[in-house]
Amino acid sequence: MGKTLDTLIAWTPELAAGFLMNIVISLGAMALGTAIGMLVGLGRNSSRDWLRRSCWGVTQFLRNTPSLVLLFYLAYMLPYEVQLAGMTIPLPGWLKAVIGLSMPVIGFMSDNVYGAIRNIHTDQWDAAAALPLSHYQTMTSVILPQATPMLLPPWMSYFAVIVMASSTASMVGVKEILSSATVAMESVSDPALVIPMYFYVLCWFFVFCYPFSHITRWFERRRWR
């Protein structure tokens, strides 16, 4: 037991560096997915029928496709580098993981933006129409400021989900905490280390993600006061 504990302590800096990569990937995926997902959600509320149907189709596809499948597909579809304005820009594995994990976030945010907008009372729409405001002005000045607080609690919950899903990035060559744990076990070559090492990795995810459930409930209580 003492030897196992010493091994875990010795590899903690390496695991911490790997877990930092998990967080970076998760933040990148949430930022990219939130930005695009909000646009898709707004498109579902558009007065243009073709745009509304297209955004609905994108949402359904991304909401019903496993994130691991999307991650693998993008990892092998995207090139290792791209040429832009005469410069060679590399596309590292972590960037591909960010793009892949942002796909389910887009579907999630689209659904939440669409639902939040639909939850705004019709009186707000009528008041904006009476001013009169354009559809764009109504969305940006009246509807979205009221809908945005509804998006924060589910966004935080989904961020915790994406942090846990970021461990799949190891399957496309990203050195995150799970791949670091695998390297540690291969280096030590001790079968007794497998269960303690994976439990240690589990604890990293639990300690980081568990507070988000309390923060989410706090935001929910504030919203309904």
TAMO-V991362 format. One record per helix or strand of 2 or more residues. SS is the DSSP state (~ for helix, > for strand). FROM is the first residue (numbers start at 1). TO is the last residue. If there is no record, write none. Layout:
SS & FROM & TO
SS & FROM & TO
This chain:
~ & 2 & 44
~ & 49 & 63
~ & 67 & 77
> & 81 & 84
> & 87 & 90
~ & 93 & 119
~ & 122 & 130
~ & 135 & 172
~ & 177 & 188
~ & 193 & 223
